[in-house]
Amino acid sequence: MKLKVDVREDHIANGARCSTDYCPIALAIYELVPEGSRVDVDGEIRVTVPGEPYTHVGELSEVAFEFIERFDGHDAVEPFSFEVELS
């Protein structure tokens, strides 16, 4: 599953710092996956889709990782986009 993730200003405004499932990146991914899915973002991205027997996992890009560090550190961040391949 390949995703093009667009982290918008509203994701940033509504995102929770130091949260793996409600950070701005997770909020953007929730819009791309089936309803009821579980999204976790830390050193990788994990998406658990209801009814599927496994969790989709993808590597977090360096740009996305740096965004999380800045966001969690209360530094200014801007909207951005990235692609991730989930296995």
N, C-alpha and C positions, 0 to 999 in steps of 0.2 A: 504494500500500500504506500504510494508516494503522495505526500502532502505538500502543498505550497501554503505556508503559514504566513498570514499577514497580521502582524501585531499592530493594532490601531491605537489611536489616542484613548478611545473609550476602554480598551483592555487595560491600558496603563492606569487610567483613572480609577478603574474598578478592581484592579488586581491587588492581591494581598502580598505583602512582603514576607519573605522567608516561608512561603507556602508552596508545597510541591503541586497541589491540585487547584489552587486559585490564583497563581501568579499570572501576569499578563499573557505569557506564552500558552499556558494551559487554557486560559479563557478563549484564546484565538483557536486552539485546536478543538475545543468542545464544539465549535461551530462547524467543524469539518467532518466529524465522526458521528455515527448513529446515536440517537437519543438514548440516554441511560448508560453511555460508556463512561468508564473511569479513566481519567488522564492524570499522570504524574510526570513532573518534569524536575529532574535534578541533574546528575551527570549524564543522563540519557532521558529519552522520552519513552514512556510506557503507556499504551492504550489498551484497555481491557474492554472488549465489546460484548454486551450481553449475548449469551447463547453460543459464543465461540469458545472452544476448549483451551485456548492459549492467549497469551498477552502479546500484542505487537510491540516490538522494541526497536528503537532507532537511536543513532548517535546524535548527541546535541552538537550543533556546529559551534565553532569557536566564537563567532559573532553572537549567537544566542547565549552562549555561556557567559560572555562578557556583559551582555545586556542584563542577565540575572544578577551578576555580581554588583553592577552599578545600581540596579533597581533596589536590591536588598540593602545596599549601603546608603540608600537615600540620596544617591546622585541623580542628576537630571538625565533622563533617557528620552529617546525619540522613537516614533513608530519605525518599524523595519519589517522586512520580509526575508524568509529563508525557505529552503526546501529540505525535506527529510524523507528518507526511505525507511519505512517501518517493515520489519520482517514478520 
